[in-house]
Amino acid sequence: MTVFEWIDRVLLTAAVVMILLAGALLLVRLWLGPSMLDRAICLDVTAALIIAGLGAQAAFSRDPFYFPIMLVLAFLGFTGSVAIARFIAVRDRPTAAGREATVEEDRSA
């Protein structure tokens, strides 16, 4: 094993350890997250960690088989994030009655 191969293995091992640590911290945040938005962000980061793990696996095995899978997961993660953001935006939108009450409060102040 050459020096460059040894450095490559050490860096890949460090990357996998960091990905696993980030995944453990992500599970803690998912469990403790007080709001739905925290949990939605955790799901988005989970997709990113899966993609990073697949990238590390592809680098470790020197096999480009995982690249299309990573691309599809990135697309699904993005569309899922947009869908969750739209759902939260619609759910948190003030109602017409709430807007009228806010306007009346502003006039009285």
Secondary structure in CASP SS format (residue, H / E / C, confidence):
PFRMAT SS
TARGET T0000
AUTHOR 0000-0000-0000
METHOD secondary structure of the structure
MODEL  1
M C 1.00
T C 1.00
V H 1.00
F H 1.00
E H 1.00
W H 1.00
I H 1.00
D H 1.00
R H 1.00
V H 1.00
L H 1.00
L H 1.00
T H 1.00
A H 1.00
A H 1.00
V H 1.00
V H 1.00
M H 1.00
I H 1.00
L H 1.00
L H 1.00
A H 1.00
G H 1.00
A H 1.00
L H 1.00
L H 1.00
L H 1.00
V H 1.00
R H 1.00
L H 1.00
W H 1.00
L H 1.00
G C 1.00
P C 1.00
S C 1.00
M H 1.00
L H 1.00
D H 1.00
R H 1.00
A H 1.00
I H 1.00
C H 1.00
L H 1.00
D H 1.00
V H 1.00
T H 1.00
A H 1.00
A H 1.00
L H 1.00
I H 1.00
I H 1.00
A H 1.00
G H 1.00
L H 1.00
G H 1.00
A H 1.00
Q H 1.00
A H 1.00
A H 1.00
F H 1.00
S H 1.00
R C 1.00
D C 1.00
P C 1.00
F C 1.00
Y H 1.00
F H 1.00
P H 1.00
I H 1.00
M H 1.00
L H 1.00
V H 1.00
L H 1.00
A H 1.00
F H 1.00
L H 1.00
G H 1.00
F H 1.00
T H 1.00
G H 1.00
S H 1.00
V H 1.00
A H 1.00
I H 1.00
A H 1.00
R H 1.00
F H 1.00
I H 1.00
A H 1.00
V H 1.00
R H 1.00
D C 1.00
R C 1.00
P C 1.00
T C 1.00
A H 1.00
A H 1.00
G H 1.00
R H 1.00
E H 1.00
A H 1.00
T H 1.00
V H 1.00
E H 1.00
E H 1.00
D H 1.00
R H 1.00
S H 1.00
A C 1.00
END
